[in-house]
Amino acid sequence: MTTSAEPGTVDINRYDPERRRWLAEAVAKVRADARRSSDTHLLRVPLPALPGVDLYLKDESTHPTGSLKHRLARSLFLHALCSGWVRPDRPVIEASSGSTAVSEAYFARLIGVPFIAVMARGTSREKVRLIEFHGGTCHFVDSANAVYDVAARLARESGGHYMDQFTYAERATDWRGNNNIAESIFDQMDQERFPDPAWVVATAGTGGTSATIARYIRYTGRATGLCVADPDNSAFFPGWRDDDAQVTTEICSRIEGIGRQRVEPSFVASAIDRMIHVPDAAAIAAVHVLEEVIGRKAGASTGTGLWAAFHIMSEMAREGREGSVVGLICDPGDRYIDKYYSPEWLAAQHIDIAPYRARLRDFLTTGELPA
Ligand SMILES: *Cc1c(COP(=O)(O)O)cnc(C)c1O
């Protein structure tokens, strides 16, 4: 720092060439990692009972860290690095329900800074294992609501940076393009018979994915609608319905990755065209049925969106409309063998998926999702 003796001019110069070199290297490492990555597949889901409506799923489970949070973590790191928030040898700290922390641990190790995830006890064991596998540390709190304050405090005490996905997700991603999830989906739809989907169905954890897709749709002048499917115990659905960002809920969502007890700052309600509340039992039944149709397991957030997509497709068929619907595979099912795929866990949660499976079986044979 230098201050000038010349009267009237005060010069505070914090330019630090060494830190700038470190920063340039860190950014280069993250960008090179992106260059080595390839795009994710857009799968077509065969549903012969609906000859006029095509379903596609953007498979985000194939990223190196296994979920759509890989994109978010990359964006958050680049945004934080270029904003001057991440410093060498200081930890990056995050409040997370798991998937973001897995991806952030990966990027923290890539640039050589420590990583601490603040999570509610009860996060799936497989996610904890993955965070530690990527070199991160887990800090558990008893209530999911405590994660934000504890993460901020740990950052203050350590001189580290609280990444705060729930605030920055919607702005860290370049919604105009740059191979974001929306640009990739619409590119991949280009040769299909209905290239502009009638609806894209997303789910919301931070709200970042739905904000990016909704903004991109408007930016490119498309007529596509953006629907968000929301699980039980989430503040997003009532908050959106009643236009009230202050809504909170009593208990934590059982669908990992989505459904929050407060309307997160990154949830851009005004960009969302439609919301569908999906019972947890319906979402879990839907991932079981997905495995029968495409031979793959997925997390229950995927099932939440899938149930809503089926609801919309059934409505389109009933009204004699043709077109396409795009949903997302958010993360793989092998993270949840002891949860959504476990009869014991379902019984302990008093979740009965049988009636929803019956309705889905009807849907697969008739194209009608009975009410
Ligand atoms: C985060 C997450 C979502 C929702 O994505 P956002 O962009 O945060 O709204 C859906 N599914 C899973 C598994 C997630 O981890």
The ligand as a Tripos MOL2 file, in Angstrom:
@<TRIPOS>MOLECULE
LIG
   15    15     1     0     0
SMALL
NO_CHARGES

@<TRIPOS>ATOM
      1 C1        -29.4260  -28.6810   -6.4370 C.3       1 LIG1
      2 C2        -30.1840  -29.8160   -6.9370 C.ar      1 LIG1
      3 C3        -31.3390  -29.6190   -7.7030 C.ar      1 LIG1
      4 C4        -31.9100  -28.2380   -8.0200 C.3       1 LIG1
      5 O1        -31.0180  -27.3650   -8.6830 O.3       1 LIG1
      6 P1        -30.9010  -25.8200   -8.3570 P.3       1 LIG1
      7 O2        -30.2320  -25.2580   -9.5300 O.co2     1 LIG1
      8 O3        -30.0480  -25.6800   -7.1160 O.co2     1 LIG1
      9 O4        -32.2480  -25.2480   -8.1160 O.co2     1 LIG1
     10 C5        -32.0090  -30.7580   -8.1380 C.ar      1 LIG1
     11 N1        -31.5640  -31.9920   -7.8410 N.ar      1 LIG1
     12 C6        -30.4410  -32.2050   -7.1230 C.ar      1 LIG1
     13 C7        -30.0040  -33.6080   -6.8310 C.3       1 LIG1
     14 C8        -29.7140  -31.1300   -6.6500 C.ar      1 LIG1
     15 O5        -28.6160  -31.3550   -5.9390 O.3       1 LIG1
@<TRIPOS>BOND
     1     1     2 1
     2     2     3 ar
     3     2    14 ar
     4     3     4 1
     5     3    10 ar
     6     4     5 1
     7     5     6 1
     8     6     7 2
     9     6     8 1
    10     6     9 1
    11    10    11 ar
    12    11    12 ar
    13    12    13 1
    14    12    14 ar
    15    14    15 1
@<TRIPOS>SUBSTRUCTURE
     1 LIG1         1 GROUP 0 **** ****
